[in-house]
Amino acid sequence: MDKVQLRRLPVTTPPIPSGGGRIQSPAGELAQVVNGDSYQFRD
């Protein structure tokens, strides 16, 4: 069984780097937690 690895994601600006990160805006927060999948951020 694989183990879960926890790490703190840095706050960044779009686009989110391949290592992951978080974007904060007045509308809320977006965190990329799954690498490789497509997503779209709208402010």
C-alpha positions in Angstrom: 0.0 0.0 0.0 1.3 3.5 -0.9 1.7 6.0 1.9 0.3 9.6 1.8 2.9 12.3 1.7 1.9 15.7 3.2 3.6 19.0 2.3 2.7 22.6 2.5 2.1 24.2 -1.0 3.5 27.7 -1.6 1.2 30.6 -2.5 1.9 31.5 -6.1 0.4 33.3 -9.1 -1.0 31.7 -12.3 0.1 29.5 -13.8 0.8 27.0 -11.0 4.3 25.5 -11.4 4.7 21.8 -12.0 5.6 21.3 -8.3 2.2 22.4 -7.2 1.0 25.5 -5.4 -1.9 27.6 -4.2 -3.6 30.7 -5.7 -5.5 33.0 -3.4 -8.1 35.5 -4.7 -11.2 37.4 -3.3 -13.2 34.6 -4.9 -11.5 31.8 -2.9 -8.4 29.6 -3.0 -7.3 27.1 -5.7 -4.8 24.4 -4.7 -3.4 21.9 -7.3 -3.2 18.6 -5.5 -3.2 16.2 -8.4 -0.3 16.5 -10.9 -1.0 15.9 -14.6 -4.7 16.7 -14.7 -6.2 19.7 -16.5 -7.8 22.5 -14.6 -8.9 26.1 -15.3 -8.7 29.0 -12.9 -11.2 31.9 -13.3 -11.0 34.9 -11.2 
